[in-house]
Amino acid sequence: MDEVPKLEVHGSVMLVVGMILVLLWSFLVSQWWSVVFLYLAVFFLAEAIWHYAVADRLRHFSKGK
């Protein structure tokens, strides 16, 4: 499999996991330990954005060749 689709699939999985964690956090916001879900959600969403950005950069540079 090519590198760009792998990054996009990985980013999509991280995006879905991040959204699920946000939903879990919003459901359990009254608990003090729910901050863990928020921290993980922010991490996964930031990683998803990073993977999409890297995939776009790789696609842009591969078209320029």
BAVEXDO-206489 format. One record per atom (N, C-alpha, C, O): residue in one letter; chain; atom name; x, y, z. Coordinates in Angstrom, 2 decimals. Layout:
BEGIN
   resn   chain   name         u         v         w
      a       A     CA         X         Y         Z
...
end
This chain:
BEGIN
   resn   chain   name         u         v         w
      m       A      N      0.85     -1.18      0.00
      m       A     CA      0.00      0.00      0.00
      m       A      C      0.89      1.24      0.00
      m       A      O      1.95      1.27      0.63
      d       A      N      0.45      2.23     -0.71
      d       A     CA      1.20      3.48     -0.82
      d       A      C      1.21      4.22      0.52
      d       A      O      0.33      4.01      1.36
      e       A      N      2.19      5.06      0.72
      e       A     CA      2.36      5.77      1.99
      e       A      C      1.22      6.74      2.29
      e       A      O      0.78      6.84      3.43
      v       A      N      0.74      7.46      1.27
      v       A     CA     -0.31      8.47      1.49
      v       A      C     -1.62      7.84      1.95
      v       A      O     -2.20      8.31      2.92
      p       A      N     -2.12      6.78      1.29
      p       A     CA     -3.35      6.17      1.80
      p       A      C     -3.22      5.60      3.21
      p       A      O     -4.17      5.64      3.99
      k       A      N     -2.03      5.07      3.54
      k       A     CA     -1.82      4.57      4.90
      k       A      C     -1.98      5.71      5.91
      k       A      O     -2.62      5.54      6.95
      l       A      N     -1.38      6.86      5.60
      l       A     CA     -1.49      8.00      6.51
      l       A      C     -2.93      8.48      6.63
      l       A      O     -3.37      8.84      7.72
      e       A      N     -3.66      8.47      5.51
      e       A     CA     -5.06      8.91      5.55
      e       A      C     -5.93      7.95      6.35
      e       A      O     -6.80      8.38      7.10
      v       A      N     -5.71      6.66      6.19
      v       A     CA     -6.47      5.67      6.96
      v       A      C     -6.15      5.80      8.44
      v       A      O     -7.05      5.76      9.29
      h       A      N     -4.88      5.96      8.75
      h       A     CA     -4.48      6.10     10.14
      h       A      C     -5.07      7.38     10.74
      h       A      O     -5.54      7.38     11.88
      g       A      N     -5.06      8.47      9.98
      g       A     CA     -5.66      9.71     10.44
      g       A      C     -7.16      9.58     10.64
      g       A      O     -7.71     10.14     11.59
      s       A      N     -7.83      8.84      9.76
      s       A     CA     -9.27      8.64      9.90
      s       A      C     -9.60      7.84     11.15
      s       A      O    -10.56      8.15     11.86
      v       A      N     -8.81      6.81     11.41
      v       A     CA     -9.04      6.01     12.62
      v       A      C     -8.83      6.87     13.87
      v       A      O     -9.62      6.79     14.81
      m       A      N     -7.78      7.67     13.86
      m       A     CA     -7.53      8.55     15.01
      m       A      C     -8.63      9.58     15.18
      m       A      O     -8.99      9.93     16.30
      l       A      N     -9.17     10.08     14.07
      l       A     CA    -10.27     11.04     14.14
      l       A      C    -11.51     10.41     14.77
      l       A      O    -12.15     11.03     15.61
      v       A      N    -11.84      9.20     14.37
      v       A     CA    -13.00      8.51     14.93
      v       A      C    -12.79      8.23     16.42
      v       A      O    -13.69      8.43     17.23
      v       A      N    -11.61      7.76     16.78
      v       A     CA    -11.31      7.47     18.19
      v       A      C    -11.38      8.76     19.01
      v       A      O    -11.90      8.76     20.12
      g       A      N    -10.85      9.85     18.46
      g       A     CA    -10.92     11.13     19.16
      g       A      C    -12.34     11.60     19.38
      g       A      O    -12.67     12.11     20.45
      m       A      N    -13.20     11.42     18.37
      m       A     CA    -14.60     11.83     18.54
      m       A      C    -15.32     10.96     19.57
      m       A      O    -16.14     11.46     20.33
      i       A      N    -15.02      9.67     19.59
      i       A     CA    -15.61      8.78     20.59
      i       A      C    -15.17      9.19     21.99
      i       A      O    -15.97      9.19     22.92
      l       A      N    -13.89      9.53     22.14
      l       A     CA    -13.39      9.96     23.44
      l       A      C    -14.03     11.28     23.88
      l       A      O    -14.29     11.48     25.07
      v       A      N    -14.27     12.18     22.94
      v       A     CA    -14.97     13.43     23.28
      v       A      C    -16.38     13.13     23.76
      v       A      O    -16.85     13.73     24.73
      l       A      N    -17.06     12.20     23.10
      l       A     CA    -18.40     11.83     23.54
      l       A      C    -18.38     11.18     24.92
      l       A      O    -19.24     11.46     25.74
      l       A      N    -17.41     10.34     25.17
      l       A     CA    -17.27      9.74     26.50
      l       A      C    -17.02     10.81     27.55
      l       A      O    -17.61     10.79     28.63
      w       A      N    -16.12     11.75     27.22
      w       A     CA    -15.83     12.83     28.16
      w       A      C    -17.08     13.66     28.44
      w       A      O    -17.35     14.00     29.59
      s       A      N    -17.84     14.00     27.40
      s       A     CA    -19.03     14.82     27.61
      s       A      C    -20.08     14.09     28.44
      s       A      O    -20.86     14.72     29.15
      f       A      N    -20.12     12.77     28.34
      f       A     CA    -21.06     11.99     29.13
      f       A      C    -20.63     11.91     30.59
      f       A      O    -21.47     11.91     31.49
      l       A      N    -19.32     11.84     30.83
      l       A     CA    -18.78     11.65     32.18
      l       A      C    -18.15     12.91     32.75
      l       A      O    -17.32     12.82     33.66
      v       A      N    -18.52     14.09     32.25
      v       A     CA    -17.85     15.33     32.63
      v       A      C    -17.98     15.63     34.13
      v       A      O    -17.16     16.37     34.68
      s       A      N    -18.96     15.08     34.78
      s       A     CA    -19.13     15.34     36.21
      s       A      C    -18.10     14.60     37.07
      s       A      O    -17.94     14.92     38.25
      q       A      N    -17.41     13.63     36.49
      q       A     CA    -16.40     12.87     37.23
      q       A      C    -15.04     13.55     37.07
      q       A      O    -14.71     14.03     35.99
      w       A      N    -14.27     13.59     38.12
      w       A     CA    -12.98     14.27     38.05
      w       A      C    -11.99     13.55     37.15
      w       A      O    -11.13     14.18     36.53
      w       A      N    -12.10     12.22     37.06
      w       A     CA    -11.18     11.44     36.26
      w       A      C    -11.50     11.48     34.77
      w       A      O    -10.76     10.91     33.96
      s       A      N    -12.60     12.15     34.40
      s       A     CA    -12.94     12.23     32.98
      s       A      C    -11.97     13.13     32.22
      s       A      O    -11.99     13.17     30.99
      v       A      N    -11.11     13.85     32.93
      v       A     CA    -10.10     14.68     32.29
      v       A      C     -9.17     13.81     31.44
      v       A      O     -8.62     14.27     30.44
      v       A      N     -9.00     12.56     31.83
      v       A     CA     -8.17     11.64     31.06
      v       A      C     -8.74     11.46     29.67
      v       A      O     -8.00     11.45     28.69
      f       A      N    -10.06     11.32     29.56
      f       A     CA    -10.69     11.17     28.25
      f       A      C    -10.51     12.43     27.41
      f       A      O    -10.27     12.35     26.21
      l       A      N    -10.62     13.59     28.04
      l       A     CA    -10.44     14.85     27.32
      l       A      C     -9.00     14.96     26.82
      l       A      O     -8.77     15.34     25.67
      y       A      N     -8.04     14.64     27.66
      y       A     CA     -6.63     14.70     27.26
      y       A      C     -6.36     13.75     26.08
      y       A      O     -5.73     14.14     25.10
      l       A      N     -6.85     12.52     26.18
      l       A     CA     -6.66     11.56     25.10
      l       A      C     -7.37     11.99     23.83
      l       A      O     -6.84     11.81     22.73
      a       A      N     -8.56     12.58     23.97
      a       A     CA     -9.30     13.05     22.80
      a       A      C     -8.54     14.16     22.08
      a       A      O     -8.43     14.14     20.86
      v       A      N     -8.02     15.10     22.83
      v       A     CA     -7.24     16.18     22.21
      v       A      C     -6.01     15.62     21.53
      v       A      O     -5.65     16.04     20.43
      f       A      N     -5.35     14.66     22.17
      f       A     CA     -4.17     14.04     21.58
      f       A      C     -4.51     13.35     20.27
      f       A      O     -3.83     13.56     19.27
      f       A      N     -5.57     12.53     20.26
      f       A     CA     -5.93     11.80     19.06
      f       A      C     -6.40     12.73     17.95
      f       A      O     -6.09     12.49     16.78
      l       A      N     -7.13     13.78     18.29
      l       A     CA     -7.58     14.71     17.26
      l       A      C     -6.41     15.50     16.67
      l       A      O     -6.37     15.75     15.47
      a       A      N     -5.45     15.88     17.52
      a       A     CA     -4.27     16.57     17.01
      a       A      C     -3.44     15.64     16.12
      a       A      O     -2.93     16.07     15.08
      e       A      N     -3.31     14.38     16.51
      e       A     CA     -2.58     13.42     15.69
      e       A      C     -3.29     13.18     14.35
      e       A      O     -2.63     13.03     13.33
      a       A      N     -4.62     13.15     14.35
      a       A     CA     -5.36     12.97     13.10
      a       A      C     -5.11     14.14     12.17
      a       A      O     -4.89     13.94     10.97
      i       A      N     -5.14     15.35     12.69
      i       A     CA     -4.86     16.53     11.87
      i       A      C     -3.44     16.46     11.33
      i       A      O     -3.21     16.79     10.17
      w       A      N     -2.50     16.05     12.16
      w       A     CA     -1.11     15.93     11.73
      w       A      C     -0.96     14.92     10.60
      w       A      O     -0.25     15.18      9.62
      h       A      N     -1.63     13.76     10.71
      h       A     CA     -1.53     12.74      9.67
      h       A      C     -2.14     13.24      8.36
      h       A      O     -1.60     12.97      7.29
      y       A      N     -3.26     13.94      8.43
      y       A     CA     -3.86     14.49      7.21
      y       A      C     -2.93     15.54      6.58
      y       A      O     -2.80     15.59      5.36
      a       A      N     -2.31     16.36      7.40
      a       A     CA     -1.40     17.39      6.87
      a       A      C     -0.19     16.75      6.20
      a       A      O      0.22     17.18      5.12
      v       A      N      0.38     15.74      6.82
      v       A     CA      1.54     15.05      6.23
      v       A      C      1.14     14.36      4.93
      v       A      O      1.89     14.40      3.96
      a       A      N     -0.04     13.73      4.91
      a       A     CA     -0.50     13.06      3.68
      a       A      C     -0.70     14.08      2.56
      a       A      O     -0.36     13.80      1.41
      d       A      N     -1.26     15.24      2.88
      d       A     CA     -1.44     16.27      1.86
      d       A      C     -0.10     16.78      1.35
      d       A      O      0.05     17.01      0.15
      r       A      N      0.87     16.96      2.26
      r       A     CA      2.19     17.43      1.85
      r       A      C      2.86     16.39      0.93
      r       A      O      3.43     16.75     -0.09
      l       A      N      2.78     15.13      1.30
      l       A     CA      3.38     14.09      0.47
      l       A      C      2.71     14.03     -0.90
      l       A      O      3.39     13.86     -1.92
      r       A      N      1.40     14.16     -0.93
      r       A     CA      0.68     14.15     -2.20
      r       A      C      1.09     15.35     -3.06
      r       A      O      1.27     15.23     -4.27
      h       A      N      1.23     16.52     -2.42
      h       A     CA      1.61     17.73     -3.15
      h       A      C      3.01     17.59     -3.73
      h       A      O      3.23     17.96     -4.89
      f       A      N      3.96     17.07     -2.97
      f       A     CA      5.33     16.94     -3.47
      f       A      C      5.46     15.82     -4.49
      f       A      O      6.31     15.90     -5.37
      s       A      N      4.64     14.78     -4.40
      s       A     CA      4.73     13.70     -5.38
      s       A      C      4.16     14.13     -6.72
      s       A      O      4.58     13.62     -7.76
      k       A      N      3.20     15.05     -6.74
      k       A     CA      2.66     15.57     -8.01
      k       A      C      3.64     16.51     -8.69
      k       A      O      3.65     16.64     -9.91
      g       A      N      4.48     17.16     -7.89
      g       A     CA      5.43     18.12     -8.45
      g       A      C      6.60     17.47     -9.19
      g       A      O      7.30     18.15     -9.94
      k       A      N      6.81     16.19     -8.99
      k       A     CA      7.94     15.50     -9.62
      k       A      C      7.71     15.26    -11.08
      k       A      O      8.57     14.69    -11.76
end
